[in-house]
Amino acid sequence: MKGIIMAGGEGSRLRPLTADIPKPMVPVANKPAIKHIVEHLHKYGIKDLAVTLFYLPQKIKKYLEEEYGDEIKFYIEDKPLGTAGSVKNARDFLNDTFIVMSGDVITDVNIKEAYEFHRKKGAKVTLILTRVDVPLEYGVVIVDEEGKIKKFLEKPSWGEVFSDTVNTGIYIIEPEILEFIPQDKPFDFSKDLFPMLLKNDIPMYGYITGGYWCDIGNTNQYITSHFDILEGRVDLGYKDKLLKKGKVIGKNVTISPEAKIIPPVIIGDNAIIEANAVVGPNVIIGKNNYIKKGSSLKNAVLWDEIIVDKNCELRGCVVCNRVRIGNNVRIFENSVIGESCKIKSFAEIKPEVKIWPYKIIDEGSVITKDVVWGNGRKPLTFGYRGIKGVFNEDITPQIAVEIGEVFGNIVNSSVLVGHDGDIVSQFISDLISFGLVSGGCEVLKVNNTLLPTLRYGIKKNKCGGGIYVEEEEGNLRILFLDKEGCDIDRNLEKKIENKLRVYDIERVDGKNLKPIREIDINNDYLNFLFEKRTAYKSFKIKPYNEKTKLLLEAIGKNEFFIAEESYDVGVLFYKNGEKVKLYDEKGREFDEDELEFIRMLIAKEQGVKKFVLPFDSSKYLTEFAKEFAIETVSSKISHKDRMKTIVSKEGIEKDLQINLDFDGFSFLLDLLEYLQHTSQKLSSIKDSFPLRYRISKSIKCDWRDKGKIIRMLFEKADEGAEFLDGLKFNKEDSWVLVVPDYELPACNIYIEAPTKERAEELFSMYENEIKSIIQK
């Protein structure tokens, strides 16, 4: 019989134990849970093994290869396939009867007896069952007197419970059953396969084991299972020693004669226990731990490389790797201290508190609630646009390299990297490039460039993506681009966040490193800009700051007619070249709706029939679009959502609109072509757009109030309200849009009205409504 171990689970309910490691790698009595499963299978002569992987696969694979060499085969899922789907993924291995086990349970079930039962009954599938007091978290099963399964229900409510016999997740299966499982699709044993087999009357039996079985699904079960190990209720290789001597002591352990050890205990290699320390009963200490004078440990599980300073009291808790506990600290029942935390002296951790990895708990603190963010290394998250933070605080050199490694793992292709010329931006972009190489990517690098140039270069060089680093008001912003040169979508942002959070990083070996190639895309970009565009030579351009003047001179190769006094078009470029401020010959600035109006005029001139407008656009733009016979498509407000809508909607001239919306120079050149062709002045375009008043303001609120605000406003809204990006209320002559802020504890209110007075009236109305919701 072959064996296959399912080890793809994330173990989210076990966090923070699984914040940095997959659930099968959680230590159980000083060994990863999955090693106990491998040893249990070996005990019954099952040595032909495979493991299915999904979450942090390399951490499991690396460990098992170090322990067992090439004895075990690995099957890594690209996407979650469910329990049965993951096993089907190993179909080339499963050509004989096989046993399925989870890599994150504790059991000593007698596999030989279960296999004999399976053979005797002529079963196609045998489920190993056990009896529990509370069956709500398991699949409930009824078998007849022959052991044949008659009824099966996964995770019932109390009203649905019909048995205390439950599925352990251990199955013996004949290979022909794999034909019932679809290929490369999510499919579960309990939810999908077993009900299907019952319906088709396929012989499926249940073997009720008298052995030990525990799913370490949460921290309470994890702690309790260790008490069961220490008390000899389950045999993981320690049972005889624990029953006879009450303790298992590792190699090179130093215990002071004045220390007190109260059985049962397991103490790992190289531990040091000083005088007057009390360890036990029911304590497991991992490798390289240091318990200092006067400290007391009871009903506790300590992982590896932990220092417990003097006179501490640890009761019923779990302490993960590399934690530093100061003197006189007290940690109580069912609390968990995540990896690499620092608990300073005289702190007190109350019962049921979970502290996530890398946190620092200040001296004398009394912690009564979970610490998920707190001090320590703050998880990087995407805000309104890209990752934004302070150099050497939020974005350190180490984090920059990790960002590159993670993006490289995801893209797994060539990546174009650029920056805005700032020295810090260049430094961080260099480090990201090194990370990309470490993650297995080919890196093309361009120095001191504009964001639209980078977008163009990604498509020109057929890259899998790009990264642009820029300085913005004292902060760094890191933008991630896809193969179309567009900002990546939220799904990919989440994937990057998750891989950074759990440090799920794969690195290539030295022989597979690829050199970083510096390329010059600026000339190609300039050729693209000025191809078939000549009108710019006919207009006087006024730059509204020195940076814009330098850009015009550099990009236009001194062919722009730059004027300071009398001019046709005034312009100010944003630093990265993506956006512009535009002024008519009278010095009047165009607002965003008026700029969108110009883009629509240019699109109309070029025969466009479909145009994307952001959700917060003026209602007059929609009216003009009807007049121009252009169909409008609404998008969410953010840059990434607008880009996604532009490139994904059928009928959109995507290259044209991306360049009009997100390339300041391309927009300016197209505008000049339009003005020359139509013989218009900018002032006449501005005068043709209706007068209206726009305001945008923020109202502070708690993060947790944001959803409540939108929900309660929606409950009171009339049928004219629109819900796309926040909630939009359409009035006869105005509209109000309420949008939760992406990065701050606030809600943003956008208003368009015919007069300032009407706009202020509407703002006051909605401000009062929101404040009353917050106070409820």
C-alpha positions in Angstrom: 0.0 0.0 0.0 1.2 3.5 -0.8 0.7 6.6 1.3 -0.2 10.1 0.4 0.0 13.0 3.0 -2.1 16.1 2.4 0.0 19.0 3.6 -1.4 22.0 1.7 -3.5 23.6 4.5 -2.8 27.1 5.8 -3.9 26.5 9.3 -5.5 29.9 9.7 -7.4 28.9 12.9 -4.1 28.0 14.5 -2.5 31.4 14.1 -0.3 32.9 15.3 1.4 29.4 15.5 1.1 29.3 11.7 1.8 32.9 10.9 5.3 32.0 9.5 5.1 28.3 8.9 2.5 25.9 7.4 0.4 23.9 9.8 2.1 20.5 9.1 5.4 22.1 10.3 4.0 23.1 13.7 6.1 21.3 16.3 4.4 18.5 18.2 6.5 17.2 21.1 9.6 18.8 19.5 9.0 17.3 16.0 7.0 18.8 13.1 3.5 17.2 13.0 4.2 15.9 9.5 7.3 14.0 10.7 5.1 12.1 13.2 2.8 11.1 10.3 5.7 9.9 8.1 7.1 7.9 11.1 3.7 6.4 11.7 3.4 5.2 8.1 6.9 3.8 8.2 6.0 1.9 11.4 3.4 -0.1 9.3 5.8 -0.6 6.4 4.4 2.1 4.2 7.5 3.7 2.7 6.3 4.6 -0.8 5.1 8.1 0.1 4.0 11.3 -1.6 3.0 14.7 -0.2 0.6 17.3 -1.6 1.5 20.9 -1.0 0.1 24.4 -1.5 0.7 26.8 1.3 4.4 27.7 1.9 5.3 24.5 0.0 9.1 25.0 0.0 9.3 25.0 3.8 7.8 21.5 4.0 9.6 20.2 1.0 13.0 21.4 2.2 12.5 19.9 5.7 11.4 16.4 4.3 14.2 16.3 1.8 16.7 17.0 4.6 15.2 14.3 6.7 14.5 11.6 4.0 16.4 12.6 0.9 14.6 11.7 -2.3 12.4 9.0 -0.8 9.3 11.2 -0.9 7.6 12.6 -4.0 6.0 16.1 -3.9 3.0 17.4 -5.8 2.6 21.2 -5.5 -0.7 22.8 -6.4 -0.7 26.1 -8.4 -4.2 26.8 -7.1 -6.3 25.3 -4.3 -7.8 22.0 -5.5 -9.5 20.8 -2.3 -8.7 17.6 -0.5 -9.7 15.2 -3.3 -8.4 17.5 -6.0 -5.0 17.6 -4.4 -4.8 13.8 -4.3 -6.0 13.5 -7.9 -3.0 15.8 -8.7 -0.8 12.9 -7.7 -2.6 10.4 -10.0 0.7 9.2 -11.7 1.9 8.0 -8.3 -1.3 6.4 -7.1 -1.4 3.1 -9.1 -2.1 0.9 -6.1 -4.3 0.9 -3.0 -3.3 3.9 -1.0 -3.9 5.5 2.4 -4.6 9.3 2.6 -3.6 11.1 5.8 -3.4 14.7 6.8 0.0 16.1 7.7 -1.4 18.0 10.7 -3.1 15.5 12.9 -1.9 13.5 15.9 -2.8 9.8 15.8 -1.6 6.3 16.6 -4.4 4.6 14.7 -3.6 0.9 13.8 -3.2 1.1 10.0 -2.7 -2.7 9.7 -6.1 -3.4 11.2 -7.8 -0.8 9.1 -6.2 -2.2 5.9 -7.3 -5.8 6.8 -10.9 -4.4 7.4 -10.8 -2.7 4.0 -9.7 -5.9 2.2 -12.2 -8.1 4.0 -15.1 -5.9 3.1 -14.1 -5.5 -0.5 -14.4 -1.7 -0.1 -13.4 0.8 -2.7 -13.1 3.4 0.0 -12.7 3.0 3.8 -13.0 5.9 6.1 -11.3 5.6 9.5 -13.8 6.9 12.0 -13.7 7.8 15.7 -16.2 8.9 18.3 -16.2 12.4 19.8 -18.4 14.3 22.3 -18.9 17.4 20.1 -19.0 16.5 16.4 -19.8 19.9 14.9 -16.4 20.5 13.3 -16.3 17.1 11.6 -18.0 14.9 9.1 -20.7 12.9 10.9 -21.2 9.3 9.7 -23.7 6.4 10.2 -22.6 2.9 9.4 -24.7 -0.3 9.4 -23.8 -3.5 11.3 -21.4 -4.5 8.5 -19.6 -1.2 8.6 -21.0 0.1 5.4 -21.6 3.8 5.4 -25.3 4.7 5.1 -25.2 8.5 5.7 -22.6 11.2 5.7 -22.9 14.9 6.5 -20.0 17.4 6.7 -19.9 19.8 9.7 -23.5 19.7 10.8 -25.3 22.1 13.1 -26.7 20.7 16.4 -30.1 20.3 14.7 -28.5 18.2 12.0 -26.3 16.0 14.2 -27.3 12.4 13.8 -24.3 10.5 15.3 -21.2 11.0 17.5 -19.1 8.9 15.0 -17.0 11.2 12.9 -14.6 11.2 9.9 -10.9 11.4 10.9 -9.7 12.4 7.4 -7.8 9.1 7.1 -8.9 7.1 4.1 -7.9 3.8 2.4 -8.8 4.1 -1.3 -8.6 2.0 -4.5 -7.0 3.8 -7.4 -10.0 3.5 -9.7 -11.9 5.9 -7.4 -9.7 8.7 -8.8 -11.8 8.6 -12.0 -14.6 10.2 -10.0 -12.5 13.2 -9.2 -12.3 16.0 -11.9 -8.9 17.1 -13.1 -7.5 20.5 -12.0 -10.7 21.6 -10.3 -11.5 22.2 -6.6 -13.0 19.0 -5.2 -13.4 17.8 -1.6 -13.6 14.3 -0.2 -16.3 15.1 2.3 -18.3 17.7 0.4 -18.1 16.3 -3.1 -16.7 12.8 -3.5 -18.3 10.8 -0.7 -21.8 12.0 -1.3 -21.3 11.2 -5.0 -20.1 7.7 -4.1 -23.0 7.1 -1.7 -25.4 8.2 -4.4 -23.8 5.8 -6.9 -23.8 3.0 -4.4 -20.0 2.5 -4.6 -18.8 0.2 -1.7 -17.7 2.7 1.0 -17.1 1.4 4.6 -16.2 2.9 7.9 -13.6 1.4 10.3 -14.1 2.7 13.8 -10.7 3.0 15.5 -10.0 2.7 19.2 -6.7 4.5 18.7 -5.9 8.1 19.5 -6.8 10.8 17.0 -6.7 14.6 17.4 -7.0 17.4 14.8 -4.9 20.3 16.1 -7.2 22.7 14.6 -6.9 25.5 17.1 -4.5 26.5 19.9 -6.6 24.9 22.7 -6.6 21.5 20.9 -2.9 22.0 20.3 -2.1 22.5 24.0 -4.5 19.7 25.0 -2.9 17.2 22.6 0.5 17.8 24.3 -1.0 16.9 27.7 -2.3 13.7 26.1 1.2 12.9 24.8 2.8 13.5 28.2 0.2 11.4 29.9 0.7 8.5 27.5 -2.7 8.6 25.8 -1.0 8.5 22.4 2.1 6.7 21.4 4.5 8.9 19.3 7.6 7.1 20.4 7.8 8.6 23.9 5.0 6.6 25.6 7.1 3.9 27.3 9.7 6.3 28.7 7.0 8.7 29.9 5.0 6.0 31.6 8.1 4.5 33.3 10.2 7.6 34.1 7.9 10.5 33.5 10.4 12.4 31.5 12.3 12.4 28.2 15.6 14.4 28.3 17.5 15.2 25.1 21.2 15.5 24.4 23.6 18.0 26.1 20.9 19.2 28.5 22.2 21.1 31.6 19.9 21.0 34.6 21.0 22.7 37.8 20.9 20.4 40.9 18.8 23.2 42.5 16.2 23.1 39.7 13.1 21.1 40.2 11.7 18.9 37.4 8.2 17.6 38.0 7.1 14.8 35.6 5.8 14.4 33.0 8.1 16.6 30.9 10.0 16.4 27.6 13.2 18.5 27.4 14.9 19.0 24.0 18.6 19.0 23.1 21.0 21.7 24.5 18.5 23.1 27.0 19.8 24.9 30.1 17.7 25.1 33.3 19.2 27.2 36.1 18.9 26.9 39.9 15.5 27.3 41.6 13.7 27.0 38.3 10.6 24.7 38.4 9.7 22.8 35.3 6.5 20.7 35.2 4.2 19.1 35.4 3.1 18.8 31.7 5.9 20.8 30.1 7.5 20.4 26.7 10.7 22.4 26.1 12.3 22.4 22.7 16.0 22.7 21.6 18.4 25.4 22.7 16.2 26.9 25.4 17.5 28.8 28.4 15.4 28.8 31.6 16.9 31.2 34.1 16.9 31.2 37.9 13.6 31.2 39.7 11.3 30.8 36.7 8.3 28.4 36.9 6.8 26.5 33.9 3.6 24.5 34.2 1.3 23.0 31.4 3.4 24.9 28.9 4.8 24.2 25.4 8.0 26.0 24.4 9.4 25.7 20.9 13.1 26.3 20.1 15.8 29.0 21.0 13.7 30.7 23.7 15.2 32.6 26.6 13.1 32.8 29.8 14.7 35.3 32.1 14.6 35.2 35.9 11.5 34.7 38.1 9.0 34.3 35.3 5.7 32.4 35.5 4.4 30.5 32.5 1.1 28.7 32.8 -0.8 26.8 30.1 0.8 28.7 27.2 2.6 28.2 23.9 5.8 30.1 23.2 7.1 30.0 19.6 10.7 30.1 18.3 13.2 32.7 19.2 11.1 34.5 21.8 12.9 36.6 24.4 11.0 36.8 27.8 12.3 39.4 30.3 12.5 38.9 34.0 9.4 38.7 36.2 7.0 38.1 33.2 3.8 36.3 33.7 2.0 34.4 30.9 -1.3 32.7 31.5 -3.6 29.9 30.2 -4.2 29.4 26.5 -2.0 32.4 25.5 0.3 32.2 22.5 3.5 34.2 22.0 4.4 34.3 18.3 7.8 33.8 16.8 10.6 36.3 17.6 8.6 38.4 20.0 10.2 40.3 22.8 8.3 40.4 26.1 10.0 43.0 28.3 10.3 42.7 32.1 7.3 42.7 34.4 4.9 42.4 31.5 1.7 40.3 32.1 0.0 38.3 29.3 -3.6 37.5 30.4 -5.4 34.2 29.5 -6.5 33.6 25.9 -4.2 36.4 24.5 -2.5 35.8 21.1 0.5 37.8 20.2 1.5 37.7 16.6 5.2 37.3 15.5 7.9 40.1 15.9 6.0 42.1 18.5 7.6 44.0 21.3 5.6 44.2 24.6 6.8 47.0 26.7 8.0 46.7 30.3 5.2 46.4 32.8 2.5 46.1 30.2 -0.7 44.2 31.0 -2.0 42.6 27.8 -5.6 41.6 27.8 -6.4 41.5 24.0 -4.7 40.0 21.0 -1.7 41.9 19.6 -1.9 41.5 15.9 -0.1 44.6 14.6 1.4 46.4 17.6 5.1 47.1 17.7 7.7 45.1 15.8 7.8 44.5 12.1 4.7 46.1 10.6 3.2 44.1 7.7 3.5 45.9 4.4 0.1 46.6 2.8 -1.1 48.2 -0.4 -2.8 51.5 0.0 -4.7 53.6 -2.5 -1.8 53.0 -4.9 1.2 50.7 -4.5 3.1 50.3 -1.3 3.9 53.5 0.5 6.2 54.1 3.5 9.1 55.9 5.1 12.6 54.9 4.0 14.4 52.8 6.7 11.2 52.6 8.8 8.5 51.0 6.8 10.7 50.2 3.8 14.0 48.9 4.9 16.8 47.4 2.6 15.8 43.9 3.8 12.1 44.5 3.0 13.0 46.0 -0.4 14.9 42.7 -1.3 12.0 40.6 -0.1 9.5 42.7 -2.2 11.6 41.8 -5.2 11.8 38.2 -4.3 8.1 37.9 -3.8 7.2 39.7 -7.0 9.7 37.6 -8.9 8.2 34.4 -7.5 4.8 35.5 -8.7 5.7 36.9 -12.1 8.4 34.3 -12.9 9.3 36.2 -16.1 11.4 39.3 -17.1 10.7 42.4 -15.1 11.5 46.0 -16.0 12.6 48.1 -13.0 12.9 51.9 -12.9 12.9 54.9 -10.6 12.4 58.7 -10.7 16.1 59.7 -10.2 15.9 60.4 -6.5 18.9 58.8 -4.7 16.7 56.9 -2.2 14.4 55.7 -5.0 17.5 54.5 -6.9 18.9 52.7 -3.8 15.6 50.9 -3.2 15.0 50.0 -6.8 18.6 48.5 -6.9 17.7 46.3 -3.9 14.4 45.3 -5.4 16.3 44.3 -8.6 18.6 42.1 -6.5 15.5 40.5 -4.9 14.0 39.8 -8.3 17.1 38.1 -9.4 17.2 36.0 -6.2 13.5 35.1 -7.0 14.5 33.7 -10.4 13.7 36.6 -12.7 15.5 38.3 -15.5 15.8 42.0 -14.6 15.9 44.8 -17.1 16.8 48.0 -15.4 16.4 51.6 -16.5 17.7 54.6 -14.5 16.0 58.0 -13.9 12.9 57.5 -16.1 9.3 58.5 -16.2 6.4 56.2 -15.3 4.8 56.3 -18.7 8.2 55.5 -20.2 8.4 52.4 -18.0 4.9 51.4 -19.0 5.9 51.7 -22.7 9.1 49.7 -22.0 7.2 46.8 -20.4 5.2 46.2 -23.6 8.0 47.0 -25.9 10.3 44.4 -24.3 7.4 41.9 -23.7 8.1 41.8 -19.9 6.0 39.9 -17.4 5.7 43.1 -15.3 7.4 46.1 -13.9 8.3 48.0 -10.7 8.6 51.8 -10.4 10.0 53.5 -7.3 9.4 57.2 -6.6 9.8 59.7 -3.9 6.6 61.5 -2.9 6.4 64.1 -0.1 9.1 62.5 2.0 7.7 59.0 1.5 8.7 56.2 -0.9 6.0 54.7 -3.2 6.6 51.4 -4.9 4.3 50.8 -7.9 3.8 47.3 -9.4 2.8 46.9 -13.0 1.5 44.0 -15.0 2.5 42.9 -18.5 0.2 45.5 -20.0 2.1 48.2 -18.1 -1.0 48.8 -15.9 -1.1 48.9 -12.1 -1.7 45.4 -10.8 -5.2 44.5 -9.6 -6.3 43.9 -6.0 -6.0 40.1 -6.3 -2.3 40.3 -7.1 -1.8 42.9 -4.4 -3.3 40.5 -1.8 -1.1 37.7 -3.1 2.0 39.9 -2.6 0.9 41.0 0.9 0.3 37.4 2.0 3.6 36.1 0.7 5.4 38.9 2.4 3.4 38.4 5.6 4.2 34.7 5.9 7.6 35.0 4.3 6.7 32.6 1.5 9.8 33.2 -0.6 11.5 30.8 -3.0 15.1 31.6 -4.0 17.2 30.1 -6.9 20.6 28.7 -6.4 23.7 30.5 -7.7 24.0 28.8 -11.0 20.5 30.0 -12.0 21.0 33.7 -11.2 20.5 35.9 -14.2 22.5 39.1 -14.7 20.8 42.5 -14.4 20.7 44.2 -17.8 20.6 48.0 -18.0 18.7 49.2 -21.0 17.8 52.5 -22.5 14.1 52.8 -23.4 14.0 56.6 -23.4 14.9 56.9 -27.1 12.3 54.3 -28.1 9.7 56.2 -26.0 10.5 59.5 -27.6 10.2 58.0 -31.1 6.8 56.7 -30.1 5.7 60.1 -28.7 6.7 62.1 -31.7 5.8 59.7 -34.5 3.2 61.4 -36.8 2.9 64.3 -34.3 4.2 67.7 -35.5 1.7 70.2 -34.2 3.8 70.9 -31.1 6.1 73.1 -33.2 3.3 75.5 -33.8 2.3 76.4 -30.2 3.9 78.4 -27.5 4.1 76.4 -24.3 4.5 77.9 -20.9 6.0 75.6 -18.2 4.6 76.4 -14.8 7.7 75.3 -12.9 11.4 74.6 -13.5 11.0 70.9 -13.5 8.4 71.1 -16.3 10.7 73.3 -18.3 13.6 70.9 -18.0 11.3 68.0 -19.0 10.0 69.8 -22.0 13.5 70.7 -23.1 14.8 67.1 -22.6 11.9 65.3 -24.2 11.3 67.8 -27.0 15.0 68.0 -27.7 14.7 71.8 -27.5 12.1 71.8 -30.3 9.2 73.0 -28.0 8.5 76.7 -28.3 8.9 77.6 -24.7 7.4 81.0 -23.7 7.0 82.8 -20.4 4.6 85.6 -21.2 2.3 85.3 -24.2 1.5 81.6 -24.7 -1.1 79.2 -26.1 -0.9 76.3 -23.6 0.3 76.4 -20.0 1.4 73.1 -18.4 2.8 71.6 -15.2 3.9 68.0 -15.2 3.7 65.8 -12.2 7.2 64.4 -11.2 6.7 61.0 -12.7 5.2 62.4 -15.9 1.9 60.6 -15.6 -0.4 63.5 -15.0 -0.4 67.2 -15.9 -2.0 70.5 -14.8 -3.3 72.4 -17.8 -3.8 76.1 -18.1 -5.5 78.1 -21.0 -3.9 81.2 -22.5 -5.7 83.3 -19.9 -4.0 81.4 -17.1 -7.1 79.5 -16.0 -6.5 76.0 -14.7 -8.5 73.0 -15.9 -10.0 70.8 -13.2 -10.1 67.0 -13.6 -13.6 67.0 -15.2 -12.5 69.5 -17.8 -9.4 67.5 -18.5 -11.6 64.5 -19.0 -13.7 66.5 -21.3 -10.6 67.3 -23.4 -9.7 63.6 -23.5 -13.2 62.8 -24.7 -12.9 65.5 -27.4 -9.6 64.0 -28.6 -11.1 60.5 -28.5 -14.1 61.7 -30.6 -11.8 63.3 -33.1 -10.0 59.9 -33.5 -13.3 58.0 -34.0 -13.6 56.4 -30.6 -17.1 55.0 -29.9 -16.6 53.8 -26.3 -15.0 55.7 -23.4 -14.3 54.9 -19.7 -15.2 57.5 -17.1 -14.5 57.2 -13.4 -17.4 56.9 -11.0 -16.8 60.4 -9.6 -17.0 62.2 -13.0 -19.2 65.1 -13.7 -22.7 64.3 -14.9 -22.1 66.7 -17.7 -19.5 64.4 -19.2 -22.1 61.7 -19.6 -24.4 64.2 -21.4 -21.6 65.3 -23.7 -20.8 61.7 -24.5 -24.4 61.2 -25.7 -24.0 64.3 -27.8 -20.8 62.9 -29.3 -22.4 59.4 -29.9 -19.9 57.9 -27.5 -21.0 55.1 -25.1 -19.6 55.6 -21.6 -18.5 52.8 -19.2 -18.2 53.6 -15.5 -15.1 52.5 -13.6 -14.1 52.7 -10.0 -12.1 55.7 -9.0 -8.6 54.3 -8.3 -5.9 54.2 -10.9 -5.7 50.4 -11.0 -9.5 50.0 -11.3 -9.7 52.5 -14.2 -6.8 50.8 -16.0 -8.4 47.4 -15.5 -11.7 48.6 -16.9 -10.0 50.2 -19.9 -8.0 47.1 -20.9 -10.7 44.6 -20.1 -13.8 46.1 -21.6 -14.6 45.1 -25.2 -14.7 48.0 -27.6 -12.4 50.3 -25.7 -9.4 51.8 -27.6 -7.2 50.8 -24.7 -3.8 52.1 -25.9 -5.3 55.5 -26.8 -7.2 55.9 -23.5 -4.4 54.7 -21.3 -2.1 57.2 -23.0 -4.6 60.0 -22.6 -5.3 59.2 -19.0 -1.9 58.1 -17.7 0.8 59.7 -19.9 1.1 63.4 -19.5 3.3 63.9 -22.5 1.2 61.8 -24.9 -1.9 63.7 -23.7 -0.2 67.1 -24.3 0.9 66.1 -27.8 -2.5 64.8 -28.7 -4.1 68.0 -27.4 -1.9 70.1 -29.6 -2.7 68.0 -32.6 -6.4 68.5 -31.8 -6.1 72.2 -31.3 -4.3 72.6 -34.6 -6.8 70.4 -36.5 -9.9 72.2 -35.1 -8.3 75.7 -34.9 -9.6 76.1 -31.3 -8.1 77.8 -28.4 -8.0 76.2 -25.0 -10.1 79.0 -23.5 -13.0 78.2 -25.8 -12.9 74.6 -24.7 -12.9 75.7 -21.1 -15.8 78.1 -21.7 -17.8 75.4 -23.3 -17.9 73.2 -20.2 -20.8 74.1 -17.8 -20.0 75.9 -14.6 -20.5 73.7 -11.5 -18.9 73.5 -8.1 -16.9 70.5 -6.9 -15.8 69.8 -3.4 -14.1 66.8 -1.7 -13.7 66.5 2.0 -12.8 63.8 4.6 -14.6 62.9 7.8 -12.6 61.0 10.4 -14.0 57.7 11.6 -12.8 54.5 13.2 -11.7 51.8 10.7 -14.5 49.6 12.0 -17.1 52.2 11.3 -16.5 52.4 7.6 -18.7 49.5 6.7 -21.4 50.5 9.1 -21.5 54.0 7.5 -22.0 52.7 4.0 -24.5 50.1 5.1 -26.7 52.6 7.0 -26.5 55.2 4.3 -27.6 52.5 1.8 -30.5 51.4 4.0 -31.8 55.0 3.9 -31.1 55.6 0.2 -33.7 55.9 -2.5 -33.8 54.0 -5.7 -31.6 56.5 -7.5 -28.6 55.6 -5.4 -25.7 53.9 -7.2 -23.2 51.5 -5.7 -20.0 50.9 -7.5 -17.1 52.6 -5.6 -18.7 53.8 -2.4 -22.3 55.0 -2.5 -23.5 57.7 -4.9 -26.7 59.7 -4.3 -28.1 61.4 -7.4 -30.1 64.6 -6.8 -31.9 66.7 -9.4 -29.1 69.1 -9.9 -26.3 67.5 -8.0 -24.7 64.3 -6.7 -22.9 63.2 -3.5 -20.5 60.3 -3.4 -19.3 58.7 -0.1 -16.3 56.5 -0.3 -14.3 54.9 2.5 -10.7 56.0 2.4 -8.2 53.4 1.2 -5.4 54.3 3.6 -6.8 56.4 6.5 -9.5 56.0 9.1 -11.9 58.3 7.2 -14.7 58.5 4.7 -14.3 60.8 1.7 -17.2 62.9 0.4 -17.2 64.1 -3.2 -19.9 66.5 -4.3 -20.9 68.2 -7.5 -23.5 71.0 -7.4 -24.4 74.0 -9.6 -23.3 76.5 -6.8 -20.9 76.6 -3.9 -23.9 77.2 -1.5 -25.6 74.1 -2.7 -22.5 72.0 -2.5 -21.8 73.2 1.1 -25.4 72.5 2.0 -25.1 68.9 0.8 -21.8 68.4 2.6 -23.3 69.7 5.8 -26.2 67.3 5.4 -24.1 64.2 4.8 -21.5 65.2 7.4 -24.2 65.3 10.1 -25.7 62.0 8.9 -22.3 60.3 9.0 -21.5 61.7 12.4 -24.8 60.5 13.8 -24.1 57.0 12.5 -20.6 57.0 14.1 -22.1 57.9 17.5 -24.7 55.1 17.4 
